[in-house]
């Protein structure tokens, strides 16, 4: 789907369920990703419809040197979320959620690179803005998002920040 020399973002498939269970049970990952610990049934129920195109979220797996290392998803922000964030109309506003599931690869610039690759992809799809929520304590992620051009918009409940990227 999206290729770079070392990084590849591809659509998630059924063969990725065990990997998601592994990542979504790693407390280091869950400390920053808003998701409860998981099991295979929960992963299948949540991500199966997304893989099948029966949900508005498009799930993707991030590979580094041909090894799966993380997850990234994108979606058009739904009307109720837009209102919650204070946006009046949806003019191609997308949402983005992601994590690197292999903590030994944190702090190496891979997150920044995968986010930039996805922003370029969404810009080509016509995105005017991309929004994301991040825990205010996740300093490493906030730094990465700022490097990609995200700006802090406002504080949300539960120690979350809303950040926005605008197409140029």
N, C-alpha and C positions, 0 to 999 in steps of 0.2 A: 504494500500500500504506500508507505513512505520509506524511502531508502536513503541512507548516508553510507559513508565508508564503513563505519563500525556499528552504527545504530540502524535498526530496522523496526518500523512500527507496522504490525500486521493485524488483520482482524482476528479476534479471539475465536477459537473453535472448541468443540467438545473435548478435545484432547488436553485442554488447558485447565480443566476443572481441578485435578489433583494439585496442580501448582498453585491455584488460587486458594485452595484449602490450606496448603502449607503457609503461604504468605499471610492469609487472614487468621492465622493462629500464632503468628510471631508477635509477641508483645511489643517489640521495638517498632514494628510497622504500625500496629494498632494504636500506639501512643499518639500518632499523628493522623491516622486515617479514620474517619468517622464511621466505624463499622464494628459490630460486636464480633467476638471470636466465632468461627464458622465451622461447618462440617459439610460433607459432600452433598447431602440433600439440600441444605440451605443454598449452597453455591449453584447447584443445578436449577433450583427454583428461581433464583434471582437472575442468573446470567444466561440460562437456557433461552428464555424468550428474547433476550437481547441479541444473542447469536442468530436466532431465527428471524430477526427483523420484526418481531411482534411488539417491540417496545421502542420508545423514542430515543433511548440511549444506544450509542454505537460503542461496543467494547473492543478494546485492542490490547495486544500484548507487545511489550517492548523487548527487543532482542539486542544484545551487545555481543559482538563477535560470535554470532549464531547461537548464543545461549539466552534463554528467556530470563529476564531480570526484573520486569516490572509490568505494571498495568496502567493504561490511560484510557479514558473514555471521553467522548464528546457528545453534545446534544444541543438542540435548539432549546433555549430556556422556555419553559412552559408559562402560560399566562399568570397562574397563581404565584409562581416564583418571581416573575417580573414585578408584580404588584408588591410583594413582600420586600423586594429590593428597592422599590421606589421608581421603577421605570414605567412610563405610561404606555408605550407601544413597543412591539418587538420588530425592530428593523434588523433582522439577521443577527440577533444576539445569541451567542452560543455559550454553553457552560463547559467546563473542563474539570476533571478530577483525575488524580494520578498518584502513583507511589512507585518507588523502587523497592521491590520485595526482597532484595538481597542487601542487607545492611552493610556488608563489607565493601559495597560499591558506593556508599554514600560519600559525599564530599569530593567526588572526582569530576564534577561538571556534567555528568550524564543526565541528571534531571533537567538542568538548564537546556541542554542540547535537545532532549526529547520534547520539552515544552515548546522550544523555538520551532522545531520541525512541525509540530502539530499546529502552532499558530500560523505558519506559512501555508499549511494544508487548508486550514479553515479560511484564511484570507482568500485563497484560490476558490473556495466554495462560496465566497461572497459575504463572509462574516464582517460585520461592521464593528462589533465589540465581542470580547470574550470575558466572561466573569468566572470567578472562582472564590470559594470560601477556604480560609486557612486558619488554623488555630493560631492565636496571637503569640503563643509560646514557641511556635515552630520557626525559629529565627533562620535556620538554614533554608527552608522552603521560601520564606518571604524574601530573602536575599536573592534566591534563584529567580523568583517571579519578577522582582524589580529589574534584574539583568535582562529579562525578556521584554521589558516595557510595561509591566503591570504597575498600576498606581493604586494606593489604598483609597477606598471610597468611603467606607464607614464601618463602625463596629456593629456586630450582630450579637445576638444572644449566645450564651455558652462559650464566651471567650473566643469567638470567631470574628475574623475580619472579612469584609467583602473587598476584593481587588478587581480591577478592570483594566483590560487591554483594549486600545482603540486602533482600528486600521488607519493607516496613514493615507 
